[in-house]
Amino acid sequence: MERKGFIGGSDVVRIQDPSEWFKLWEIKTGRRESEDLSDVLAVQMGVHTEDFNYSWFKKVLGHNFKTKEGVTVQTEFTTKYSGVPLKGTTDYIIRDSINDDCIVECKHTYEGNSMHRVREQYMPQVQTYMYISGITRCYLSVFFGNNKYDCLEIEYNQEYLENIME
């Protein structure tokens, strides 16, 4: 995948990590090739469990939603922030006729992880997705290993976004 010319949602997470931002800069400027993630088990497990994750989310929280236009999958958004091109692809968007629309981001992490750590890790990504999509609500739908599931609603926070974009 071509990674130059924009900052993506997962890039925002990497920029916040002192050990990752320089590698990302090298990729974005063409000094380094993007890593091939096709043989990274954790990445592929997350990709292949997204549909099941969303199905479980609907089973647990589906009664809270009254969809007007249904659900869209893998929706790409682009915009700019202070002249910097931003791009992101959300996992799912629920078009809700009672509440505001929302994003559902599906994650699969290790069994010993906590929702607090997952929230902190992915907060830059979900805030960026909410900014570029104009949707002010996002759910983190998370499998912890193969024995635990949890879900957390996150609201858009303009001040947080401004801080990470700075």
N, C-alpha and C positions, 0 to 999 in steps of 0.2 A: 504494500500500500504506500502510495506517495504521501510523505509526512511533511513536506516543505510547504511554506506559504501561509500557514495558519497555526494557531494554538488550539489544540483539541481539549476536550474535557479531561481525558486521562493525562494529557500533558500538564494541565494545571496542577494535578496531584504531584507529578514529578518535579515541577518547578519549586514546589514548597519543600522538597526533600534536599537538604544540603549535599547529599552524596549523588544525586541524580541530575540536577539542573544542568551541569556542564555537559554531560553525555547527551542530554536532550538538545542543548544548543548546537552541539556538533552534528546531530542528525538533522536538525532544522536548517542548518547552513550548508549541508551537503558534505561535511568533513568526515562523516561516519555513516555507514549504512544502518537502517533500522534493523533491530534484532528480529530474526525469524522466530515467531512464537508458535509455529505449527507443531513443534515437538515438545512444548512445555506443558507437562501434565496439568498443572494447576490452572493454566490459562484455558486449555482445551476442555477441562472438566467444567469450568464456568460457562464456556460457550455452549457446550452440549447439554447443560442442565437448565439453561435459561427458560425454555418452554415449560419444563416441569416446575421450576421455581414459580413462574407466573401462575400456573395452574394451582399450585398450593396457596399462593397469595389470594387468588379468587376464592378458594375453598374457605380460607380463614376470614377474609375481609370482604368478600364479594357482595354480601348483603348490604354493605354500606354504600354501594354505588348503583346509580340508575343511569345507564348509558343512553345517550341520545344518538350518537353517531357510531357507537361501538368502540373498538380498541384498534389503535394503529401500532404496528411493530416496526422497530428499526427506522425511526424517523430522523432524518438529518436536518439540522438547522445551521444557518450561518448568519453572522452579524459582525459588527466591529465594536471594539471598546477602545476609546481614545485612539482610533486609527488602526488598531491591531486587529487583523482578521481572526475571528473565533469560529470554530466549527465543532459540532458535537452530534453524536447519534445516540438518541435515547433508546432504551430497551423496549419500553411500552409507554403508550399514552392512553389514558382512559378519558373519553369524552363523557363527562358527567353532567346530566341534566338538572341535578339538584344542587350539587356543590360545584365549585370550580373544577375545571379539568385538572388532571394530575399526571405526573410522570411516575413510572414504576421502574426502578433500577434493581436488577437481580444480581446478587452476589453469592459466591460460595467460598467460604473461608474454613480455616482449620477449627477443629472441635474446641480447642482451648481458648479461642479468641472470644472477645466480649463485644456486645453491641456498641458500647462506648468507644472502643478502639476502631471498630468498623466505621462508625459515624465520623470519627475524627479523620480517618484515612480518606474517606470518600466525600467529605463535606466540600472540598474545593470543586470536585467534579460535579456534584449535584447542584451546587449553587451556580456554577457556570451553565449547566444545562437549563436551569430555570431562567437565568438571564437571557440566554440566546433564544429560548422558545417562547418567553413571555408567560410561561405557566408558573404559578407561585406556590405549588405544592408538589412534593416528591416523596415517594415511599421507598425506603431501602428494604428490600425483601431479601432476607439472608438465611442461607443454610449454613449451619455450623457443623462441619463433618457430615455424618449421616444420621445423627440422632436428635438434632435440635434445629428448630426454626424460630425466627423472630422477625418482626417487621416494625419499622419506625417511620413515623411521618415527620417530614422536615419542611419548614416553611422558608420561603425566599427571604434573604436578609441582605438588603442593599449595602449596608455598612460592611458586612463580612466580605461581600463581593469586591467592593472598592479596596479593601485591605489586601486581598489576595492578588488583585490585578495590579496594585502598586508594586 
